[in-house]
Each structure stands twice: as C-alpha cells, then as structure tokens.
Amino acid sequence: MRNIEIKARLLQSETIHERLGATSAHFSQTLQQRDVFFAVPTGRLKLRFVNNTAELILYQRSDAATLRGSDYERVAVADGDAMLRILTQTLKVAGEVRKVRQLYLLENVRIHVDAVQGLGSYIEIEAVMDADHDEEQCHEAAKTLLAALDIAPKEYESKAYIDLLQQASQ
C-alpha cells in the first residue's frame, strides 16, 4: 500500500478542530495508541496496540519535511501481547510511542490529530492511493488540506515520533 503524507507540529492545537470543521472532513473516533518500534535494517517496524486490538506495521519513507510517499504493510495481530513477546526476544526494541489520536476522514484522506506523550500536539495527513486516487491526486488533496487548515511549511516535521522522542532524550 502507498500514501502521500505529511506531519506538522500544531502550534495552535486549540483551533485545529474548528479548522477541520470548516472542511468536509468528519470526525471518526478517538484512539489510544501504543507503538513499540523495533530495530530493522531498512524502514520502520512497529507493533501498534489500539484500544483492544494490535497490528504489525512495516513502512518505508524518506525523512523529509514535505509531502512524501510512504510504502507500508499492515497485518492484524490476533494476540498482540504474544507477538510483542516474540518480537522482543528476536529484535532489539528501538523505543515506544504513546499517543491519543483523533481520527478525521475526508474521502481517501486520513487526518490524525495526535497528542503524543513527551512531544506535544501534531497533525498527520495521509492521502491513501487506491484505484480511484493516483499519486498526483493524493498529493493535491493533501496540499489543498494543508492550505485549508492554515498549516505553514515552518510547522512541517521530517521525523517520525520515535525519532523525535529519541532526539529529545539526548
């Protein structure tokens, strides 16, 4: 699977929900997420716990503070705790990210308003490519949403939350 995505620090996090309300995006749900990252040779591998479910996610993307492509695989995990035990016995744990995510949806675009423990507030926009939405359309949809939400390039973030947390702890 592939999407076009961008992350930005929310400097005015208190108004983002109002700005989202002015778009056609609709609120879907609030998610409690715990991501355990593992050291792998390429890309990023994480075991995500969401409410009472778990999934394994592998993704590859550049660390660039701009709209960028991301290739990913997601696999539902029936027993997250057992998978965590197996992975921690075979791979080095790179770190953990905990966040409360408010999910908004707009056609093929997922908008995440995240309160990340130890980092603060961020927004992620992910335009998912599919049979009806090619890369150019996804790029344009994300770009249009950034403008509608008044998110400036100075707010764009290049790094994953795990990298930001590791940087902050140094």
C-alpha positions as CSV (number, residue, x, y, z in Angstrom):
1,M,0.0,0.0,0.0
2,R,1.1,3.6,-0.6
3,N,0.0,7.0,0.6
4,I,1.2,10.6,0.3
5,E,1.7,12.0,3.8
6,I,3.0,14.9,5.9
7,K,3.4,15.6,9.6
8,A,3.3,19.0,11.2
9,R,3.7,20.4,14.7
10,L,0.4,22.0,15.8
11,L,1.5,25.4,17.1
12,Q,-2.2,26.4,17.5
13,S,-3.6,23.0,18.6
14,E,-6.6,24.5,20.3
15,T,-8.1,25.7,16.9
16,I,-7.4,22.7,14.7
17,H,-10.7,21.1,15.4
18,E,-12.5,24.3,14.4
19,R,-10.4,24.5,11.2
20,L,-11.2,20.8,10.4
21,G,-14.9,21.6,11.0
22,A,-14.7,24.2,8.2
23,T,-13.6,21.5,5.8
24,S,-15.6,18.4,4.6
25,A,-13.7,16.2,7.0
26,H,-15.7,14.4,9.6
27,F,-14.6,13.1,13.0
28,S,-14.4,9.3,13.1
29,Q,-13.1,8.3,16.5
30,T,-10.5,8.8,19.3
31,L,-7.9,6.1,19.6
32,Q,-5.5,5.3,22.4
33,Q,-2.3,4.1,20.6
34,R,0.9,2.5,21.8
35,D,3.5,1.8,19.2
36,V,6.5,-0.4,20.0
37,F,9.3,0.1,17.4
38,F,11.9,-2.5,16.6
39,A,15.4,-2.0,15.1
40,V,15.3,-3.3,11.5
41,P,17.8,-3.0,8.6
42,T,15.5,-0.7,6.5
43,G,12.4,1.2,7.1
44,R,10.5,1.1,10.4
45,L,8.7,-1.8,12.0
46,K,6.2,-1.3,14.8
47,L,3.7,-3.2,16.8
48,R,0.7,-1.0,17.3
49,F,-1.8,-1.5,20.1
50,V,-5.0,0.4,19.5
51,N,-7.7,0.2,22.2
52,N,-8.1,-3.7,22.4
53,T,-6.5,-4.6,19.0
54,A,-3.0,-4.9,17.6
55,E,-1.3,-4.8,14.2
56,L,2.2,-5.1,12.9
57,I,3.2,-2.2,10.5
58,L,6.2,-2.0,8.3
59,Y,6.8,1.3,6.4
60,Q,9.4,3.0,4.3
61,R,9.5,6.7,3.7
62,S,12.0,9.5,3.4
63,D,12.6,11.8,6.4
64,A,11.7,15.0,4.6
65,A,9.7,18.0,5.9
66,T,7.4,17.9,2.9
67,L,4.7,15.9,1.2
68,R,6.2,12.5,0.7
69,G,5.3,9.0,-0.4
70,S,5.2,6.2,2.1
71,D,5.0,2.5,1.3
72,Y,3.6,0.3,4.1
73,E,2.2,-3.1,5.0
74,R,-0.3,-3.6,7.8
75,V,-1.1,-7.0,9.3
76,A,-3.8,-7.6,12.0
77,V,-2.4,-9.5,15.0
78,A,-4.8,-11.7,17.0
79,D,-2.6,-11.8,20.1
80,G,-0.7,-8.5,20.5
81,D,0.9,-9.5,23.8
82,A,2.2,-12.8,22.4
83,M,3.5,-11.0,19.3
84,L,5.3,-8.5,21.5
85,R,7.0,-11.3,23.5
86,I,8.2,-13.0,20.3
87,L,9.5,-9.7,18.7
88,T,11.3,-8.6,21.8
89,Q,13.0,-12.0,22.0
90,T,14.3,-11.7,18.4
91,L,14.6,-8.0,17.7
92,K,16.0,-5.0,19.6
93,V,13.3,-2.6,20.8
94,A,14.1,0.8,19.4
95,G,11.5,2.6,21.6
96,E,7.9,3.3,22.3
97,V,5.4,6.0,21.4
98,R,2.2,6.6,23.2
99,K,-0.5,8.9,21.9
100,V,-4.1,9.8,21.8
101,R,-5.2,10.1,18.2
102,Q,-8.3,11.9,17.0
103,L,-9.1,10.5,13.6
104,Y,-10.9,12.5,10.9
105,L,-11.8,11.2,7.4
106,L,-12.2,13.0,4.1
107,E,-12.7,10.7,1.1
108,N,-9.4,8.8,0.8
109,V,-7.6,11.1,3.3
110,R,-7.0,10.3,7.0
111,I,-6.3,13.2,9.2
112,H,-4.7,12.4,12.6
113,V,-4.7,15.0,15.4
114,D,-2.2,13.5,17.8
115,A,-1.3,14.3,21.4
116,V,2.0,12.5,21.7
117,Q,3.3,11.7,25.2
118,G,6.5,13.6,25.7
119,L,6.3,15.6,22.5
120,G,3.0,17.6,22.3
121,S,0.5,18.1,19.5
122,Y,0.9,17.2,15.9
123,I,-1.3,16.6,12.8
124,E,-0.7,14.0,10.2
125,I,-2.3,14.0,6.8
126,E,-2.3,10.7,4.8
127,A,-3.9,10.6,1.4
128,V,-4.2,6.9,0.5
129,M,-3.6,5.8,-3.1
130,D,-6.1,3.4,-4.5
131,A,-7.9,2.5,-7.7
132,D,-9.7,5.9,-7.7
133,H,-6.9,8.1,-6.4
134,D,-3.4,8.2,-8.0
135,E,-0.3,9.8,-6.6
136,E,-0.9,13.2,-8.2
137,Q,-4.5,13.3,-6.9
138,C,-3.3,12.3,-3.4
139,H,-0.5,14.9,-3.4
140,E,-3.0,17.6,-4.5
141,A,-5.6,16.6,-1.9
142,A,-3.0,16.7,0.9
143,K,-1.7,20.1,-0.3
144,T,-5.2,21.5,-0.5
145,L,-5.9,20.4,3.0
146,L,-2.7,21.9,4.4
147,A,-3.7,25.2,2.9
148,A,-7.3,24.9,4.2
149,L,-6.0,24.2,7.7
150,D,-3.5,27.1,7.5
151,I,-0.5,24.8,8.3
152,A,2.7,26.7,7.3
153,P,5.8,25.0,6.0
154,K,7.7,26.1,9.1
155,E,5.5,23.7,11.1
156,Y,6.3,20.6,8.9
157,E,8.1,17.8,10.6
158,S,10.5,15.4,8.8
159,K,11.0,12.8,11.5
160,A,8.9,10.0,13.0
161,Y,7.6,10.4,16.5
162,I,10.0,7.7,17.7
163,D,13.0,9.7,16.2
164,L,11.7,12.9,17.8
165,L,11.4,11.2,21.2
166,Q,14.9,9.8,20.9
167,Q,16.3,13.2,19.9
168,A,14.5,14.8,22.9
169,S,16.0,12.3,25.3
170,Q,19.6,13.0,24.2
